[in-house]
Amino acid sequence: IKGTEYNRWIDDSYLLIGKAYFYKQEYIKAIEAFRLVSRQFMGDITGYEAQIWLLRSYVEVADFSSADLVIENIVMDDAFPDKLNQPLSLALANYYIKSEDAAMAIEELKTAITLTKKKGPKARYAYLLAQLYSQQGDFASSTALFTKVIRTSPDYEMVFNAKINRARSYDTSSGDTEEIV
């Protein structure tokens, strides 16, 4: 009515529609929905969340130039809410992994781990970080993180895979192999 929205759930609904398209892997429709939300609700927390999802959608369709523009808009915005720093770090880590910049992905995953409070997701991010270290050839850091994942005792599959990957990335010059055996 006269350019004013009186339904307080409309922004959440449009964002939810975009997420549904994203999870259905209809990324073009998701991009359209997230663009609409980020334009219509600019400055609102829903608008910032839509920008993060827009970044994720661009990464999935490998449109890195558009993703760069979204990243630039987010970084330049001083009003970006601290509450969304963890999802932003995860989206940026995914962006850097897909664009094959492992060093930046490692930094973003470290940030995401420090911002995560729940034990399950924290172990998952540590597992991903350990895999990146292993790919980079930093076997000492990789082994330490896989051990940390095992100690946090998430679900059985993650512990099992962490033990196997720890054995693969174990640096034999670092000492005793009894622990790995």
Buried (B, 14 or more C-beta within 10 A) or exposed (E): EEEEEEEEEBBBEBBEBBBEBBEEEBBEBBBBBBBBBBEBBBEBEBBBBBBBBBBBBBBBEEBBEBBBBBBEBBEEBEEBEEEBBBBBBBBBBBBBBBBEEBEBBBBBBBBBBEBBEEEEBBBBBBBBBBBBBBBBEBBEBBBBBBBBBBEBEBEEEBBEBBBEBBBEBBEEEEEEEEEEE
